[in-house]
Amino acid sequence: MSANIEQLRMRISAELAPCEVRIRDDSAAHEGHAHAGEASHLTVRVIAARFRGLRALERHRLVYAAAGDLLAGPLHALQIHAQTPEEAAGNPA
């Protein structure tokens, strides 16, 4: 696992106290594109109670805030799937 992925996982965990964080490296699909590199294009799935009552945009902002300066450096693209525990279990609140 790359250092970028581990840093992102640690930051999300510290900021959002999620039940689950899954990160997939999609960088290989962007080979040859500008900014392509190891762990530069990621998909993240975050399940956190902190998302309750928040719209998708607000949830994404929280994840981007947790990523912080990683997005200005090694990470180029971040696809986010942010859910509450209820949504992840198939029982939207």
C-alpha positions as CSV (number, residue, x, y, z in Angstrom):
1,M,0.0,0.0,0.0
2,S,1.3,3.4,-0.9
3,A,2.2,6.1,1.6
4,N,-0.4,8.4,0.0
5,I,-3.2,5.9,0.6
6,E,-2.1,5.3,4.2
7,Q,-1.8,9.1,4.9
8,L,-5.3,9.6,3.5
9,R,-6.7,6.8,5.5
10,M,-5.2,8.2,8.7
11,R,-6.4,11.7,8.1
12,I,-10.0,10.6,7.3
13,S,-10.0,8.3,10.4
14,A,-8.7,11.2,12.6
15,E,-11.2,13.7,11.3
16,L,-14.4,11.7,10.7
17,A,-14.1,8.7,13.1
18,P,-15.6,6.5,10.4
19,C,-17.0,3.0,10.8
20,E,-15.3,2.1,7.5
21,V,-12.8,3.6,5.1
22,R,-12.0,1.8,1.8
23,I,-9.6,3.3,-0.6
24,R,-9.0,2.0,-4.1
25,D,-6.1,3.1,-6.3
26,D,-7.4,3.9,-9.8
27,S,-4.1,5.4,-11.1
28,A,-3.4,2.7,-13.6
29,A,-6.6,3.6,-15.5
30,H,-5.1,7.1,-15.9
31,E,-1.6,6.1,-17.1
32,G,-0.3,8.6,-19.6
33,H,-2.5,11.4,-18.4
34,A,-1.2,14.5,-16.8
35,H,-0.6,14.1,-13.1
36,A,-0.8,10.3,-13.3
37,G,1.4,8.5,-10.8
38,E,1.4,6.1,-8.0
39,A,-1.8,6.6,-5.9
40,S,-2.6,9.9,-7.7
41,H,-6.2,8.9,-8.6
42,L,-8.2,7.3,-5.8
43,T,-11.7,6.2,-5.0
44,V,-12.7,6.4,-1.3
45,R,-15.7,5.0,0.4
46,V,-16.3,6.5,3.9
47,I,-19.1,5.3,6.2
48,A,-19.5,7.7,9.1
49,A,-22.2,8.7,11.6
50,R,-20.8,12.3,11.2
51,F,-22.6,12.4,7.8
52,R,-26.0,12.1,9.3
53,G,-28.2,15.1,8.2
54,L,-25.6,16.3,5.6
55,R,-26.1,16.6,1.9
56,A,-23.6,14.9,-0.5
57,L,-21.8,18.2,-1.1
58,E,-21.3,18.8,2.6
59,R,-20.0,15.2,3.1
60,H,-17.6,15.6,0.3
61,R,-16.3,18.9,1.7
62,L,-15.5,17.1,5.0
63,V,-13.6,14.4,3.2
64,Y,-11.7,17.0,1.1
65,A,-10.9,18.9,4.3
66,A,-9.5,15.7,5.9
67,A,-7.3,15.1,2.8
68,G,-6.0,18.6,3.1
69,D,-2.7,19.3,1.4
70,L,-2.5,15.8,-0.1
71,L,-4.7,17.2,-2.8
72,A,-2.2,19.9,-3.6
73,G,0.6,17.4,-3.9
74,P,0.6,13.7,-4.5
75,L,-3.2,13.2,-5.0
76,H,-4.7,14.5,-8.2
77,A,-8.2,13.1,-8.2
78,L,-10.4,11.8,-5.5
79,Q,-13.8,10.1,-6.2
80,I,-15.8,10.1,-3.0
81,H,-18.7,7.8,-1.8
82,A,-19.8,9.1,1.6
83,Q,-22.6,7.3,3.5
84,T,-24.1,7.1,6.9
85,P,-24.1,3.7,8.6
86,E,-27.8,3.4,7.9
87,E,-27.4,4.2,4.2
88,A,-24.6,1.6,3.9
89,A,-26.8,-1.0,5.5
90,G,-29.6,-0.2,3.0
91,N,-31.8,1.6,5.5
92,P,-31.6,5.3,4.6
93,A,-32.6,7.6,7.5
